[in-house]
């Protein structure tokens, strides 16, 4: 998994490539926590290049969403590939988190 972060307009955008699973989710959680701990509680996940997500990855994203909300922010996700979208739908994550079509919509959802 590869994670690239950029912060603009008070929002942290994470561009994630590869698999989010039991081996890689701790790295993602550490990266996401650094934003929230640093005061950036509006987080966008660009998942266009994520090919797989496990329950460990879902837990990481849910945990981050809760922490972001507690910090008066939020978390939005966009660009889910078909297989990842199926996991989000089967787990109900698409009803708990904003899953949007693109980065602009994610920014609007988070108050940009």
SEKOLPA-374888 format. One record per residue (C-alpha): residue in three letters; chain; x, y, z negated. Coordinates in nm, 4 decimals, always signed. Layout:
// residues N
Ala / A / X / Y / Z .
...
// end
This chain:
// residues 112
Unk / A / +0.0000 / +0.0000 / +0.0000 .
Unk / A / +0.1157 / +0.3510 / +0.0794 .
Unk / A / -0.0247 / +0.6620 / -0.0924 .
Unk / A / +0.0210 / +1.0171 / +0.0306 .
Unk / A / -0.1125 / +1.3035 / -0.1768 .
Unk / A / -0.1791 / +1.6641 / -0.0910 .
Unk / A / -0.3414 / +1.9284 / -0.3082 .
Unk / A / -0.5300 / +2.2116 / -0.1402 .
Unk / A / -0.8023 / +2.4407 / -0.2680 .
Unk / A / -0.7886 / +2.2761 / -0.6105 .
Unk / A / -0.8574 / +1.9301 / -0.4703 .
Unk / A / -0.6257 / +1.6324 / -0.4549 .
Unk / A / -0.6581 / +1.4319 / -0.1341 .
Unk / A / -0.5097 / +1.0829 / -0.1379 .
Unk / A / -0.4494 / +0.9182 / +0.1975 .
Unk / A / -0.4236 / +0.5460 / +0.1282 .
Unk / A / -0.2893 / +0.2827 / +0.3674 .
Unk / A / -0.3023 / -0.0954 / +0.3231 .
Unk / A / -0.4596 / -0.3138 / +0.0564 .
Unk / A / -0.5914 / -0.2089 / -0.2831 .
Unk / A / -0.5737 / -0.5227 / -0.4952 .
Unk / A / -0.4482 / -0.6522 / -0.8278 .
Unk / A / -0.0872 / -0.5886 / -0.7302 .
Unk / A / -0.1293 / -0.2394 / -0.5874 .
Unk / A / -0.4134 / -0.0897 / -0.7925 .
Unk / A / -0.1851 / +0.0026 / -1.0882 .
Unk / A / +0.0192 / +0.2206 / -0.8505 .
Unk / A / -0.2965 / +0.3875 / -0.7234 .
Unk / A / -0.4288 / +0.4386 / -1.0750 .
Unk / A / -0.1000 / +0.5988 / -1.1797 .
Unk / A / -0.1071 / +0.8350 / -0.8814 .
Unk / A / -0.4702 / +0.9324 / -0.9396 .
Unk / A / -0.4133 / +0.9803 / -1.3118 .
Unk / A / -0.1289 / +1.2200 / -1.2425 .
Unk / A / -0.3705 / +1.4560 / -1.0653 .
Unk / A / -0.6304 / +1.4468 / -1.3383 .
Unk / A / -0.3703 / +1.4781 / -1.6145 .
Unk / A / -0.2235 / +1.7712 / -1.4230 .
Unk / A / -0.5583 / +1.9520 / -1.4184 .
Unk / A / -0.6829 / +1.8614 / -1.0702 .
Unk / A / -1.0058 / +1.6797 / -1.1425 .
Unk / A / -1.1584 / +1.6987 / -0.7937 .
Unk / A / -1.0265 / +1.3949 / -0.6066 .
Unk / A / -1.0858 / +1.2793 / -0.2497 .
Unk / A / -0.9857 / +0.9333 / -0.1295 .
Unk / A / -0.9169 / +0.9018 / +0.2433 .
Unk / A / -0.9608 / +0.5285 / +0.2947 .
Unk / A / -0.9577 / +0.5155 / +0.6764 .
Unk / A / -0.6451 / +0.2956 / +0.6658 .
Unk / A / -0.7474 / +0.0716 / +0.3733 .
Unk / A / -0.7964 / -0.2804 / +0.5056 .
Unk / A / -0.8985 / -0.4591 / +0.1831 .
Unk / A / -1.0171 / -0.3766 / -0.1681 .
Unk / A / -1.0514 / -0.6178 / -0.4601 .
Unk / A / -1.2409 / -0.5856 / -0.7859 .
Unk / A / -0.9221 / -0.4470 / -0.9423 .
Unk / A / -0.9232 / -0.1713 / -0.6816 .
Unk / A / -1.2886 / -0.0973 / -0.7488 .
Unk / A / -1.2189 / -0.0738 / -1.1228 .
Unk / A / -0.9360 / +0.1698 / -1.0544 .
Unk / A / -1.1605 / +0.3933 / -0.8441 .
Unk / A / -1.4475 / +0.3792 / -1.0952 .
Unk / A / -1.2163 / +0.4592 / -1.3844 .
Unk / A / -1.0767 / +0.7560 / -1.1945 .
Unk / A / -1.4258 / +0.8794 / -1.1050 .
Unk / A / -1.5257 / +0.8735 / -1.4729 .
Unk / A / -1.2127 / +1.0619 / -1.5776 .
Unk / A / -1.2603 / +1.3169 / -1.2995 .
Unk / A / -1.6209 / +1.3767 / -1.4037 .
Unk / A / -1.5177 / +1.4149 / -1.7677 .
Unk / A / -1.2727 / +1.6824 / -1.6496 .
Unk / A / -1.5581 / +1.8768 / -1.4852 .
Unk / A / -1.4639 / +1.7466 / -1.1417 .
Unk / A / -1.5546 / +1.4452 / -0.9351 .
Unk / A / -1.4394 / +1.1884 / -0.6853 .
Unk / A / -1.5538 / +1.1341 / -0.3267 .
Unk / A / -1.4538 / +0.8669 / -0.0770 .
Unk / A / -1.4550 / +0.8692 / +0.3020 .
Unk / A / -1.3436 / +0.6598 / +0.5969 .
Unk / A / -1.4384 / +0.3123 / +0.4777 .
Unk / A / -1.3575 / +0.0408 / +0.7284 .
Unk / A / -1.6248 / -0.2229 / +0.7839 .
Unk / A / -1.4822 / -0.4859 / +0.5446 .
Unk / A / -1.4223 / -0.2301 / +0.2685 .
Unk / A / -1.7672 / -0.0783 / +0.3207 .
Unk / A / -1.9203 / -0.4246 / +0.2774 .
Unk / A / -1.7470 / -0.4572 / -0.0610 .
Unk / A / -1.8712 / -0.1114 / -0.1647 .
Unk / A / -2.2270 / -0.2024 / -0.0631 .
Unk / A / -2.2224 / -0.5479 / -0.2242 .
Unk / A / -2.0913 / -0.4046 / -0.5518 .
Unk / A / -2.3277 / -0.1055 / -0.5476 .
Unk / A / -2.0402 / +0.1420 / -0.5424 .
Unk / A / -2.1954 / +0.3279 / -0.2525 .
Unk / A / -2.4808 / +0.4254 / -0.4877 .
Unk / A / -2.2516 / +0.5268 / -0.7758 .
Unk / A / -1.9881 / +0.7269 / -0.5865 .
Unk / A / -2.0249 / +0.9743 / -0.3020 .
Unk / A / -1.9233 / +0.7798 / +0.0086 .
Unk / A / -1.9241 / +1.0360 / +0.2877 .
Unk / A / -1.8396 / +1.0472 / +0.6567 .
Unk / A / -1.5336 / +1.2748 / +0.6578 .
Unk / A / -1.3047 / +1.4984 / +0.4543 .
Unk / A / -1.5095 / +1.8123 / +0.5132 .
Unk / A / -1.8197 / +1.6488 / +0.3704 .
Unk / A / -1.6161 / +1.5233 / +0.0730 .
Unk / A / -1.4931 / +1.8775 / +0.0060 .
Unk / A / -1.8485 / +2.0093 / +0.0222 .
Unk / A / -1.9670 / +1.7407 / -0.2199 .
Unk / A / -1.6980 / +1.8410 / -0.4669 .
Unk / A / -1.7713 / +2.2092 / -0.4415 .
Unk / A / -1.5193 / +2.3500 / -0.1958 .
// end
